[in-house]
């Protein structure tokens, strides 16, 4: 598997990004301001993530997704570790990520990879999404924010 930055003339894998974020509008907004990276295996896209600079020396992982048929193979962890490494190389001091209160697997993965919970943005998904989101039988209402120092 190879992870690389999306080329300027390439279309981002919107369908894959929509797996992690159901808002096409929000995806298009952060794609315009951030950097998109894709994982490929034999020219097939097996994952994607987007890094978005937010404040001086801080970058946010705003989307990370793996096709459903490729999940459970460690690709998400490889993408996450690559995002951390890219952030370090680019001189960021902190990487942040936010995920839904119902995203149990993602919360576990982020913490296993060194992220710490920093805050909860209550009712984030109610304010920013038109339709209710359910995951793992839980109503996704709150954004759990996590961060990692890159020193």
WODAGI-V267277 format. One line per field, one symbol per residue. psi: psi as a letter, one per 40 degrees, with the letter a starting at -180 (. if undefined). A space follows every 10 residues. Layout:
# WODAGI-V267277
psi = ???
This chain:
# WODAGI-V267277
psi = hhhihhidei higddddddd hehddddddd ddeahhiihi hfehheiiih hhhdihehih hehhihidee ieeedddddd ddddddddde eidhhiiiii degddddddd ddeeiihdih gheddddehd iihhhfehhh dihhhiihhe .
